[in-house]
Amino acid sequence: MYAAVDLGSNSFRLHIGKHDGEAIRVLKSVREPIRLAAGLDDQGNLTPAAMQSALNCLKNFRAVLAAYKLDAVRVVATSAMRVARNAAAFLPEAELAIGYPIEIISGEEEGRLIYMGVAHAVALPGERRLVIDIGGGSTELILGRGPEIERVESFSVGTVKQSLSFFIGGRVDAPSFEAAILSARSHFEDAAPPYHPQFWKQCYGSSGTARTIADIIVKNGLGREVNAQSLEALKQRFIDFGHVSKIDMAGLKPDRAGTIIGGLAILIGLVRELDIPQVQPIEAGLRMGVMWDLHLRSTKRDRREQSVQACIERFHVDPRRANRVAVDALALYAQTKPASDQYQRLLYWSALLHEMGMVVSHTGYHKHAAYIIENADLPGFTAREQRTMSRLIVAHKGNLRKVVEVLGEPDCARAIVAFRLAVLFMHSRIDLDFTQVKLRYKHRIELEIRRDWVAEHPTLSYWLEKEQEQWDEVGVDFLIRTTG
């Protein structure tokens, strides 16, 4: 049983679902209209009121989650948290409220998860499709074929900002609508060519915005499908009302009127700019994609593995050296008896990619690799995971002062020492026999190795002495014992 929590710019949503063989069946769904994007002040900070509203909702979600026996939970935050300047300061309190880590995902990762949810719902393996997701703070366009994504882009235009910027004070008129539509088109025009209809067969609208608009159109006799004509008819109906507070239409909840007008402007802009003949609303998207991602991870089909392998190929990493360091680092790390497995896979992937920076330069390659990992678009990885891997990679050689802030976390420090020693032993051309090497790390580092290794590998004593000096600089004792 899985739970997906989506901290969106307009609403916070929760899905609890169970995989029943071929599909994930939703058992529980909760939505609260938090309007987080509307809670950003002029400096781009979340206001105290917005943060308190979010915390209250997260505490409620925690109670819902506690009522189920869950195998995995993933909490993702999207556009509003991506752009909020005080998001990092707010995050610990938010995580405490819901009781789980919160991942602020990139727009591209959001798009991939959305597509995953749609692809599993449609289940047509050869269909070429365009998926549109209009959210509160951003809009994602994803082009794919069957389960495979070919192109994904995120645009910083969403229902909340569009509504607040162009329908001032809730007034709805023709000039405001046209201005909002033109503004939306300006976001998409440069990127439009690859998304034109000749590259896909069906266009799906995965967001609540698309589903709500479709529902209003049908229930109010404005058409049987979402196309240019029915969207224009809906736009005119909104204009006839004249003000958000006066909008009263079947299929539209009163609390959504204030943002659906901005969403309609964006959808019309997309239909015009991409020449979309019809948009098919679909009850699938980010939360379903998150649950499928959790299921695939549980069955060892982790997209992060694919991203790492793609990087190994793209940056011409020597797989023999990479695998050796990765395997040895994990074995050494296990000897330190970490408190959890939090760093285990991140250490393994970091070790596989530690030499990718050599494609830029052999000098300071670890710094180049760390920069690439932190800033690259790596499907499946969260920004937090990429930052952690970046720290591990930059720490695997050279001085430790640059990562002194993470050495206070015992398991992270254990991962770093295991990583550094794995690289050191590889460079010294020592084939490790883990019955003959012991590593402990509690209050100090204790390494036990065979005495004859020092004689057989002349550089080993030099590298170990340098390693002791590096740890001494950050106040950690490093004791080396030789045996046999």
Disulfide bonds with the S-S distance in Angstrom:
none
